[in-house]
Amino acid sequence: MSLGSQAASVDTRERILVATWKLMEKSKDLNVRIADIAAAAKVSRQAVYLHFGNRANLLLEAVKHRDQMTVAGGIARAAREAPVPGALKAFVEAWFEHVPRIQPVAQLLSAASQTDPGARVAWDDRMGLLRGLTLVLAGRLSKAGLLKRGWTVEQAGDWIWHRTHLHGWLHLVGERGWDAADYGKRVSASLERDLLKEE
């Protein structure tokens, strides 16, 4: 493949991913058809299948692409690299800064995952990634001797994952109208009280 055709292939893939995300954001039920995505990206349906294979892969790659275009990298860096014990707060703040950017599609993915295999793949992948990061963070807190007695790394990781889960944000910020920044601060403070030894 020549450099020109490689660049064209990358451009086509990018246009498909951008078109997919935009249609997902506008969708009320995530029933986004390949034909609509192809039309929006100005490519053939065959081009969509050539690049992504099937609808499940396309939805997953569109969500991953959106993550790469936003602050999602900061979430992973906070979990893996931020100095402890401040890494817990940094992780929670980075995650809740990211949530409003993905909330409309994430909410649709969560609902559609009950009946749509493609949505289920994308939803499980993203929630699995978040849980993996919370386990990394909990492991670092434990290694530094900062976890309170009675918490295993897995339990602490699960607790962080549970308390930062999108559903909680949707219930209190989305449905009850809590201020998003205040919600993030309260979750962070609560997790520190639950998990970290007092200095």
C-alpha positions as CSV (number, residue, x, y, z in Angstrom):
1,M,0.0,0.0,0.0
2,S,1.4,3.4,-1.0
3,L,1.7,6.3,1.4
4,G,-1.1,8.1,-0.4
5,S,-3.5,5.2,-0.1
6,Q,-2.5,4.7,3.6
7,A,-3.3,8.3,4.3
8,A,-6.6,8.0,2.4
9,S,-7.4,4.9,4.4
10,V,-6.7,6.7,7.7
11,D,-8.8,9.7,6.6
12,T,-11.7,7.3,5.7
13,R,-11.5,5.6,9.0
14,E,-11.5,8.9,10.8
15,R,-14.5,10.2,8.9
16,I,-16.4,7.0,9.7
17,L,-15.6,7.2,13.4
18,V,-16.5,10.9,13.6
19,A,-19.8,10.3,11.7
20,T,-20.6,7.4,13.9
21,W,-20.2,9.4,17.1
22,K,-22.2,12.3,15.8
23,L,-25.1,10.0,14.9
24,M,-24.9,8.2,18.2
25,E,-25.1,11.6,20.0
26,K,-28.2,12.5,18.0
27,S,-29.8,9.1,18.4
28,K,-32.6,8.5,20.9
29,D,-32.2,4.8,21.0
30,L,-28.7,4.1,19.5
31,N,-30.5,2.4,16.5
32,V,-27.8,3.9,14.2
33,R,-27.7,2.0,10.9
34,I,-24.5,1.3,8.9
35,A,-26.2,2.9,5.8
36,D,-26.7,6.2,7.7
37,I,-23.1,6.2,9.0
38,A,-21.8,5.6,5.5
39,A,-23.9,8.4,4.1
40,A,-22.8,10.8,6.8
41,A,-19.1,9.9,6.3
42,K,-19.6,10.1,2.5
43,V,-18.3,6.5,2.0
44,S,-19.9,3.3,0.8
45,R,-21.4,0.7,3.2
46,Q,-18.7,-1.6,2.0
47,A,-16.0,0.8,3.2
48,V,-17.5,0.8,6.7
49,Y,-17.4,-3.0,6.8
50,L,-13.9,-3.1,5.3
51,H,-12.6,-0.9,8.1
52,F,-14.6,-2.3,11.0
53,G,-16.0,-5.7,10.1
54,N,-19.3,-5.3,11.9
55,R,-21.5,-2.9,13.8
56,A,-20.2,-4.0,17.3
57,N,-16.6,-3.2,16.3
58,L,-17.7,0.1,14.9
59,L,-19.5,1.2,18.0
60,L,-16.6,0.1,20.2
61,E,-14.0,1.9,18.0
62,A,-16.2,5.1,17.9
63,V,-16.2,5.2,21.7
64,K,-12.5,4.6,21.9
65,H,-11.8,7.2,19.3
66,R,-13.9,9.7,21.3
67,D,-11.9,8.9,24.4
68,Q,-8.6,9.6,22.6
69,M,-9.9,13.0,21.4
70,T,-10.8,14.1,24.9
71,V,-9.2,14.1,28.4
72,A,-9.6,10.3,28.8
73,G,-5.8,9.9,28.8
74,G,-5.6,11.9,32.0
75,I,-7.9,9.4,33.7
76,A,-5.4,6.5,33.0
77,R,-2.4,8.7,33.9
78,A,-4.0,9.7,37.3
79,A,-4.6,6.0,38.1
80,R,-1.2,4.8,37.0
81,E,1.2,7.7,37.6
82,A,-0.2,10.5,39.9
83,P,1.6,10.6,43.3
84,V,-0.3,8.9,46.0
85,P,-2.4,9.5,48.0
86,G,-3.5,12.4,45.7
87,A,-3.9,9.9,42.9
88,L,-7.3,9.0,44.2
89,K,-8.6,12.5,44.0
90,A,-6.9,13.1,40.7
91,F,-8.5,10.0,39.2
92,V,-12.0,10.9,40.4
93,E,-11.6,14.5,39.2
94,A,-10.3,13.4,35.7
95,W,-13.1,10.9,35.4
96,F,-15.9,13.2,36.3
97,E,-14.5,15.9,34.0
98,H,-14.8,13.4,31.2
99,V,-18.3,12.1,32.0
100,P,-20.2,15.1,30.7
101,R,-18.5,14.7,27.3
102,I,-19.6,11.1,26.9
103,Q,-22.8,11.1,29.0
104,P,-25.4,11.2,26.1
105,V,-23.9,8.3,24.3
106,A,-22.9,6.4,27.4
107,Q,-26.4,6.5,28.7
108,L,-27.7,5.2,25.4
109,L,-25.0,2.4,25.4
110,S,-26.0,1.4,28.9
111,A,-29.7,1.2,28.0
112,A,-29.1,-0.5,24.6
113,S,-26.6,-3.0,26.0
114,Q,-29.6,-4.9,27.4
115,T,-30.8,-5.9,23.9
116,D,-28.1,-4.8,21.4
117,P,-25.0,-7.0,21.2
118,G,-23.0,-4.2,19.6
119,A,-23.8,-1.8,22.3
120,R,-23.1,-4.5,24.9
121,V,-19.6,-5.0,23.5
122,A,-18.9,-1.3,23.7
123,W,-20.4,-0.8,27.1
124,D,-18.6,-3.8,28.7
125,D,-15.3,-2.7,27.2
126,R,-15.5,0.8,28.6
127,M,-16.7,-0.3,32.0
128,G,-14.1,-3.0,32.1
129,L,-11.4,-0.4,31.3
130,L,-12.6,1.8,34.1
131,R,-12.7,-1.1,36.6
132,G,-9.2,-2.1,35.5
133,L,-7.9,1.4,36.3
134,T,-9.6,1.4,39.7
135,L,-7.8,-1.8,40.5
136,V,-4.4,-0.3,39.4
137,L,-5.1,2.7,41.6
138,A,-6.2,0.6,44.6
139,G,-3.0,-1.5,44.2
140,R,-0.8,1.6,44.3
141,L,-2.6,2.8,47.4
142,S,-2.2,-0.5,49.1
143,K,1.5,-0.8,48.1
144,A,2.1,2.7,49.7
145,G,0.4,1.4,52.9
146,L,-2.4,3.9,52.6
147,L,-5.5,1.6,52.6
148,K,-7.4,1.2,55.8
149,R,-7.4,-2.2,57.5
150,G,-10.1,-4.5,56.2
151,W,-9.8,-3.4,52.5
152,T,-8.3,-5.8,50.0
153,V,-7.0,-4.3,46.7
154,E,-9.9,-5.9,44.8
155,Q,-12.5,-4.6,47.3
156,A,-11.0,-1.1,47.2
157,G,-10.9,-1.2,43.4
158,D,-14.5,-2.4,43.2
159,W,-15.5,0.3,45.7
160,I,-13.9,3.1,43.6
161,W,-15.4,1.6,40.5
162,H,-18.9,1.5,42.1
163,R,-18.7,5.0,43.5
164,T,-17.5,6.5,40.2
165,H,-19.8,4.4,38.0
166,L,-21.7,6.4,35.4
167,H,-25.1,5.3,36.8
168,G,-24.5,7.2,40.0
169,W,-23.6,10.4,38.1
170,L,-26.7,10.0,35.9
171,H,-28.9,9.6,38.9
172,L,-27.8,12.6,40.9
173,V,-26.4,15.0,38.3
174,G,-28.6,14.0,35.3
175,E,-31.9,13.3,37.1
176,R,-31.7,15.2,40.4
177,G,-29.8,18.2,39.1
178,W,-26.8,18.1,41.4
179,D,-23.9,20.4,40.4
180,A,-21.4,18.1,38.5
181,A,-18.3,19.6,40.1
182,D,-19.8,19.4,43.6
183,Y,-20.8,15.8,42.9
184,G,-17.2,14.9,41.9
185,K,-15.8,16.6,45.0
186,R,-18.2,14.8,47.3
187,V,-17.4,11.4,45.7
188,S,-13.7,12.0,46.1
189,A,-14.0,13.1,49.7
190,S,-16.2,10.1,50.5
191,L,-13.8,7.7,48.9
192,E,-10.9,9.1,50.8
193,R,-12.8,8.8,54.1
194,D,-13.8,5.2,53.3
195,L,-10.5,3.9,52.0
196,L,-7.5,5.9,53.2
197,K,-5.8,5.9,56.6
198,E,-5.9,9.1,58.5
199,E,-2.5,10.9,58.4
